[in-house]
Amino acid sequence: MTKCPVCGVNFQKGDYESLAKHISQLNGKNDPFHVGFIKDYIPMDNPDSPQFPSKLKGFFQINGNSLADWMTSVFVNRFYGEKPHQFMETMQRPKKSIFLGFGVEYYFFLKQKLKSLSYVMAKTNYDDVQRFEAKIIMPEFLNDGTEGKSQFSLLFKMCETLGVNKDTIAASSPLPPTLHSVKLWSSIAESDPWIEVMTSMNPLDILYSPKIKEKGAKTFFYGEGVLTNEWIPDQAKEFLAFLSDPSRDFAFEGLKVIEKYAKELDAIESVQAVFIRSLDALDRHLIARVTRARQYEGKA
Ligand SMILES: [Zn+2]
């Protein structure tokens, strides 16, 4: 089945003509999300032109590459290409406020991530998939920082150092873009098949993978000197180092699992569509981190 990579409506397998018609109709109505999709992935002056369906099909064509390679290159182009995402730019020479913006918005992302991965475990019958997700989920629930580390425990330590404690974070709300994205991930988790739920979440870890440098990324999610910069609190360095620790880098392992089952379950097109939807949600969440940081500026 083909799905709209923006709103998720279904089309017959391989029916790029109908998908193109749907996207260009909503583009004509100035729907910002469908307009944005064309702008981001298939830039052309006139999406009503007869070339649009074949260009759209070309974008999704995997050709000689693997599905994992296709996902990697779409991800890297979107977030780490010639013009890296605003969040990555901010993190090259970070002010302290960005660590608070990052930490507080990421807290809400991480809560949803663990729910989504738990849905994958509940919905799938495959042991290897359950084991893979369990590896990511368990430390977050079991390690409170006294013995083993977790993203949650390091995030709380980082924010506490910068003046915002755990209770304040838990009692706050995410900014609207993060909330909007969390609602999308939550609705995918509840309604869609496990392979799509998995695709909506696990590949987003590419953002923190040290391997992206080999995959054509022009930069990393924090600047080269950040971990040695004496102005940056140790707790922030520890959080960043933990997120990008090669021994906990499951992003590409996850892509392999997704690829294996997308083929087996004949779900490549729906996996591609949900992947694009989820990148958009990630993009909005990353912008919220920067916006939140501005709110903290002068206070941190
Ligand atoms: Zn649509």
Residues whose N, C-alpha, C, O or C-beta is under 5 A from the ligand:
A	BS01	ZN	C4 V6 C7 G8
